[in-house]
Amino acid sequence: MQPSISVLVIEDELIWATQLNLSLERLGFVVTGSFDAIDTAIAALPKTEFDIALLDISIDGKNTGIELGKIIRTVYNKPIIFITGSLDKHTIDEALMAQPSAYLTKPVNDTSLFVAVQQALQNYSNNTVANIEINEPDYFFVKTGNRYKKILWKEIVCLCAEHRYVSIILNNEETIYYLRSSLQKILQSVIPIAYKKQFIQINRSEVVNIAFAEELAGSNIKTRHKQFDVSDSFMPEVKKALNIIT
């Protein structure tokens, strides 16, 4: 099984730190460290493995998160996401010096968190400093060894629940990728709005991209990759998605 993207969290407000940790785990990321103070975070950095860092800009009422972000970005060469309750022009200008890969504004929900992590990885790979505006991307990343694989939503044929993971079957690619999350969480919070109508649940454990559906024969949806069974309770929504008039 491929490894999950690991995240370091630095947030001094317990309620926000708890929410971030729970949300990250629900979305399939691994929290490898969570700290509420700059000094403890700095001491832990050399011995903590992480792919990306989420930092509150304001720690103890000061913008010390920005200074820590500069350290993570330059010394450890990792992408950073700044979290803040508000962004005034002075704070933005100061934060830009740390070259953040994304921003998050409180309150943070699962969807905005997932999008921010994906945008951060994309911006970091392109050596681009984040734009404050967060738009839902048409892709996401999964970790494969020490690399990050970019997956386009339009190339996904199906999503299949497998214990604590969801497997991803792609068009024109034999490799199966995995997200450490639940199928319902992906349906509710991860699939971008532009693609939600395209991904249809056909039974308790499978979601199909209807763009790849070639035929509905009885209770089976056929694609050139695989044939899927449609449960009776999901059939009305499947027919509606396929524009089948009965």
C-alpha positions in Angstrom: 0.0 0.0 0.0 1.3 3.4 -0.9 2.2 5.8 2.0 0.0 8.7 2.9 1.0 12.4 2.7 2.2 13.4 6.2 1.4 16.8 7.8 3.0 18.8 10.6 0.6 21.1 12.5 1.6 24.1 14.5 -1.5 25.7 16.2 -1.7 27.2 19.7 -5.5 27.2 20.1 -6.5 23.7 21.3 -9.9 23.7 19.6 -8.5 24.6 16.2 -5.6 22.1 16.6 -8.0 19.3 17.5 -10.2 20.1 14.5 -7.3 20.2 12.1 -5.9 16.9 13.3 -9.3 15.2 13.1 -10.0 16.7 9.7 -6.6 15.7 8.3 -7.1 12.1 9.5 -10.6 11.9 8.0 -9.2 13.1 4.7 -6.5 10.4 4.6 -3.5 12.4 5.6 -1.2 11.4 8.5 -0.4 13.9 11.3 3.2 13.2 12.2 3.4 16.1 14.7 1.2 18.7 16.4 2.6 21.5 18.4 1.2 24.6 20.2 4.5 26.5 20.7 7.3 27.7 18.4 10.1 26.5 20.6 8.8 22.9 20.9 8.1 22.8 17.1 11.7 24.0 16.3 13.1 21.4 18.6 11.1 18.6 17.0 11.7 19.5 13.4 15.0 17.7 12.9 13.5 14.4 14.1 10.1 14.7 12.5 9.2 13.3 9.1 6.6 15.4 7.2 5.7 16.3 3.6 3.9 19.6 4.4 3.4 22.0 7.3 0.3 23.8 8.5 1.1 26.8 10.6 -1.0 29.4 12.4 0.4 32.8 11.5 -0.3 34.1 15.0 1.2 32.1 17.9 0.8 33.7 21.3 -0.7 36.8 19.7 2.4 37.5 17.5 3.1 36.6 13.9 5.8 34.2 14.9 4.3 31.5 12.7 5.7 33.4 9.7 9.3 33.2 11.1 8.8 29.4 11.7 7.5 29.1 8.1 10.6 30.7 6.8 12.7 28.1 8.6 10.6 25.2 7.3 10.7 26.6 3.8 14.4 27.4 3.6 16.1 24.9 6.0 13.9 21.9 5.5 12.7 22.7 2.0 9.1 21.8 2.6 5.9 23.4 1.5 4.0 25.5 4.1 0.3 26.5 4.5 -0.4 29.5 6.6 -3.6 29.5 8.7 -5.1 32.7 10.0 -8.3 34.3 11.3 -7.9 37.3 9.0 -5.5 38.6 6.4 -4.7 42.3 6.4 -2.3 43.8 3.8 0.6 44.1 6.3 0.3 40.5 7.3 0.0 39.3 3.7 3.1 41.3 2.8 5.0 39.8 5.7 3.7 36.3 5.0 4.8 36.4 1.4 8.5 36.6 2.6 8.1 33.0 3.8 7.0 31.9 0.4 3.9 30.0 1.5 2.4 27.4 -0.9 -1.2 28.0 0.3 -3.4 29.8 2.8 -6.3 28.8 5.0 -8.7 31.2 6.7 -10.5 30.1 9.9 -13.0 28.5 10.3 -11.5 25.6 8.3 -13.7 22.9 6.9 -12.7 19.6 5.3 -13.2 20.7 1.8 -11.1 23.9 2.1 -8.4 21.9 4.0 -8.1 19.2 1.3 -8.0 21.9 -1.5 -5.4 23.9 0.3 -3.1 20.8 0.7 -3.5 20.0 -3.0 -2.8 23.5 -4.1 0.2 23.7 -1.8 1.7 20.6 -3.4 1.0 21.9 -6.9 2.4 25.4 -6.1 5.5 23.9 -4.4 6.2 21.6 -7.3 6.0 24.7 -9.7 8.0 26.8 -7.3 5.1 29.2 -7.1 4.1 31.4 -4.1 0.4 31.0 -3.2 -2.3 33.2 -4.3 -4.6 34.1 -1.4 -7.7 33.0 -3.4 -8.4 29.3 -3.0 -10.2 27.6 -6.0 -11.1 24.0 -6.2 -8.5 22.3 -8.5 -9.3 19.6 -11.0 -6.6 17.4 -9.6 -5.2 16.0 -6.3 -2.0 14.3 -5.3 -1.2 11.0 -3.7 2.1 9.9 -2.4 4.0 7.1 -4.1 7.3 6.4 -2.4 9.1 9.7 -2.2 7.2 11.2 -5.1 3.8 12.8 -5.5 1.5 11.6 -8.2 -0.9 14.1 -9.7 -4.3 12.6 -10.5 -6.9 14.4 -12.6 -10.5 13.9 -11.5 -11.6 13.6 -15.2 -9.3 10.5 -15.6 -10.8 8.6 -12.7 -12.9 5.7 -13.8 -14.1 4.6 -10.4 -13.5 4.8 -6.6 -13.8 1.6 -4.6 -14.0 1.3 -0.8 -11.4 -1.2 0.6 -11.4 -1.3 4.4 -9.8 2.0 5.5 -8.8 3.0 2.0 -10.4 4.0 -1.3 -8.8 2.6 -4.4 -8.6 4.7 -7.5 -8.8 3.2 -11.0 -7.6 5.5 -13.8 -8.2 5.7 -17.5 -5.3 4.4 -19.6 -3.2 3.4 -16.5 -2.9 0.0 -14.9 -1.5 1.2 -11.5 -4.1 1.4 -8.8 -3.7 4.3 -6.3 -5.2 4.7 -2.8 -6.6 7.4 -0.5 -6.7 6.6 3.2 -10.2 7.8 3.6 -13.8 6.7 3.4 -15.9 6.7 0.3 -18.5 8.9 1.9 -15.9 11.4 3.1 -14.6 11.7 -0.5 -18.1 12.1 -1.9 -19.0 14.8 0.7 -15.9 16.8 1.1 -13.2 15.9 -1.5 -14.7 15.7 -5.0 -14.8 19.3 -6.5 -18.3 20.8 -7.1 -17.6 20.8 -10.8 -17.3 17.0 -10.8 -19.9 16.0 -8.2 -22.6 15.2 -10.7 -20.2 13.1 -12.7 -19.3 10.7 -9.9 -22.3 8.5 -9.1 -22.5 5.9 -6.3 -23.8 2.6 -7.7 -23.6 0.4 -4.6 -22.3 0.6 -1.0 -18.7 0.4 -1.9 -18.3 1.8 -5.5 -18.6 5.2 -7.2 -18.3 5.4 -11.0 -17.4 8.3 -13.3 -20.4 8.3 -15.7 -18.2 9.8 -18.4 -16.7 6.3 -18.8 -20.1 4.4 -18.8 -20.7 2.8 -22.1 -23.8 0.7 -21.3 -26.3 -0.1 -18.6 -27.4 -3.7 -19.1 -29.8 -4.9 -16.4 -28.1 -4.2 -13.1 -24.6 -3.7 -14.6 -22.8 -0.6 -15.8 -20.2 -1.5 -18.4 -17.0 0.5 -19.0 -14.1 -0.6 -21.2 -12.1 -1.1 -17.9 -14.6 -3.1 -15.8 -18.2 -4.1 -15.3 -19.9 -2.8 -12.1 -23.0 -4.1 -10.3 -25.7 -1.5 -9.5 -27.7 -2.0 -6.3 -31.5 -1.6 -6.6 -31.5 1.3 -4.2 -29.0 3.2 -6.3 -30.6 2.5 -9.7 -32.9 5.5 -9.9 -30.0 7.9 -9.4 -27.9 6.0 -11.8 -30.6 6.2 -14.5 -31.1 9.9 -13.8 -27.3 10.5 -14.1 -27.2 8.6 -17.4 -30.3 10.5 -18.7 -32.3 7.3 -19.1 -36.0 8.0 -19.6 -38.3 5.3 -18.1 
